[in-house]
Amino acid sequence: MAMWIRTYDEDRGLWQYFEGDDAGWVLRQVDLRDTDGAPVTAASLDEVRRYQERADVDTANRYEQRYGRVAEGRLTGWEGAPHAGAIPAEEFERVWLDARRILGAM
């Protein structure tokens, strides 16, 4: 079963939104600056894998510059993070679509 969570990274000043699979692996990630809500990351593991499988290094690099990276590892221990909590899929999707629209317009 998929999971959607939001946490706050105090060190970086970011609200982080994660979509994880049933094993806790990050599938999609959005990071928003807490100061103005601007997206800095809106990355998808599936998209990154597609470029890697094709060995399309140039496109993969452009993707990372525009959308950032998906966190490596599993979503474990997030419950203890500041302001952490599960969120509805609809909230994640809204944040995802807004971030992709903004970052895609760069």
N, C-alpha and C positions, 0 to 999 in steps of 0.2 A: 504494500500500500504506500502510495506517495505521501510525502510530508511537506509542509510549507511552514517555514519559521522566519521570524525576524529577531535580530539581535542588534546590540549596539557595541561598536568597537570604540571605546573611549580613547585609546591611544591615537587612533587615526581620525577620530571624529566622523565616523561613518555609521549610518543605519545600513545593516546588511540583511538582505532578503534571500532566502535559499529555498530551492525546490530540491528535495532529495527522493531517491528511490526507496524501495522497501528495505534495502540493506543499509541505507543511510548515506549513499554516495551522492555527491552534489551533481545535479543534472543541469540546473540553471542558477545563476546568481546575479543579483542586482545590488550595487552599493550606491547609496545616496549620501552626499555631504550633509552633515547636520546643520551647517550654517545657512544654506540656501536651498537644500533639497535637490541640488543638481546631481544627475547621475554621473558616476565615474566608471562604473562597470555594469555591463548587461551582457554577460557571456553565457554560452550554451555549450555543454560538453559534446553534444551530438555534432554541432557545427564544427568545432575544433577537430574532432575525430575525422570528419569528412576531408578536411584539408590535409591532415596528416596521412590518411590512407592514400591520397592522390600524390603525396610528396610535393604538394604545392606550397613551397616555403614562402614565396612572395605574398601569396594571398593570406596565408596563416599569419604572417607578420603584420600585414595591413589590418587583419581582423583584430589581432591583439592590441594594436595601437588604437583602434576605434572603440572596441568593446571590452577590452581588458581580458582577464583570465578567470577561469572557474577555479575555486579553491580546490586544492588537492586533498585527498583523504575523505574520511567519513564524518558525518555530522554526529559527533558524540560529545557529551558533556555540555551541550549548548544550554541546557536548562539552567545552569548556574551562571550564565553570562548576564551582564547588566541588561535590564529591560527585555529579556528574551521571552519569547512565547510563540506558541503555534498560531498561525493565521489561516483564514480560509483561502482556498485555492483562488477564489475570485479576487481577493485582495492582491495576492501575488501576481496574478495575470494582469491586473490593472497597472501595478507598479512596473512590471516587465514591459508592457506595451508602451507606456509613457517613456520609459528610459530608452527603449529601442528607437522610438520616434525621434527623441531629442538627439541621441548619439548618432543616429543615421543621417541627421540633417547637417552634420558638421562639414 
